[in-house]
Amino acid sequence: MQIKSLGHVVLKVSDQAKSEAFYNGVLGLPIVARYDERHMTFFSLGDHHDFAIMALGDEAEHPASHSTGLAHVAFKIGENLDELRDARGKLEGAGIKTSAVDHEVTKSLYFDDPDGNTIEVYVDVSEAWRDEPQVIAQGASMEL
């Protein structure tokens, strides 16, 4: 078997409407379909679906911070710091606290969705990883 690409990510959430408002309303992910029987919403970034949420209900337990599972989901938003600054302004305008991180090849903002799932939005700023792949394993807080 040869994996060709990442197909999609499905994230478990508690409230479908609240998560749709976040992922569609705040982050701007276009909704392409809903599967009502499974409380799912599908979003597209150009493919049939690239990202989805599946609501478990308000009584759903949140995983412990030191449990195994998904660490975060990252979305590329551009190629320059102005795009990242614009994103920070929109997120902070929506009351979302962000943390800026410099990964050398990317500059990123980290924040949580309504269920506490960590989301990263980033811009590519360097091709250094092509010559030195290990450079992607770096990260330091930064001012934006």
Secondary structure as the mmCIF struct_conf table of DSSP 4:
data_model
#
loop_
_struct_conf.conf_type_id
_struct_conf.id
_struct_conf.beg_label_comp_id
_struct_conf.beg_label_asym_id
_struct_conf.beg_label_seq_id
_struct_conf.end_label_comp_id
_struct_conf.end_label_asym_id
_struct_conf.end_label_seq_id
BEND BEND1 SER A 5 SER A 5
STRN STRN1 VAL A 9 VAL A 13
BEND BEND2 SER A 14 SER A 14
HELX_RH_AL_P HELX_RH_AL_P1 GLN A 16 GLU A 20
HELX_RH_PI_P HELX_RH_PI_P1 ALA A 21 VAL A 26
TURN_TY1_P TURN_TY1_P1 LEU A 27 LEU A 27
HELX_LH_PP_P HELX_LH_PP_P1 LEU A 29 PRO A 30
STRN STRN2 ILE A 31 TYR A 35
HELX_RH_3T_P HELX_RH_3T_P1 ASP A 36 ARG A 38
TURN_TY1_P TURN_TY1_P2 HIS A 39 HIS A 39
STRN STRN3 MET A 40 PHE A 43
BEND BEND3 LEU A 45 HIS A 48
BEND BEND4 ASP A 50 ASP A 50
STRN STRN4 PHE A 51 ALA A 55
TURN_TY1_P TURN_TY1_P3 ASP A 58 GLU A 59
HELX_LH_PP_P HELX_LH_PP_P2 ALA A 60 ALA A 64
TURN_TY1_P TURN_TY1_P4 SER A 65 HIS A 66
BEND BEND5 SER A 67 GLY A 69
STRN STRN5 VAL A 73 GLY A 78
BEND BEND6 GLU A 79 ASN A 80
HELX_RH_AL_P HELX_RH_AL_P2 LEU A 81 GLY A 93
TURN_TY1_P TURN_TY1_P5 ALA A 94 GLY A 95
STRN STRN6 SER A 99 ASP A 102
BEND BEND7 GLU A 104 VAL A 105
STRN STRN7 THR A 106 ASP A 112
TURN_TY1_P TURN_TY1_P6 PRO A 114 ASP A 115
BEND BEND8 GLY A 116 GLY A 116
STRN STRN8 THR A 118 ASP A 124
HELX_RH_AL_P HELX_RH_AL_P3 ALA A 128 ASP A 131
HELX_RH_3T_P HELX_RH_3T_P2 PRO A 133 ALA A 137
STRN STRN9 ALA A 140 SER A 141
#
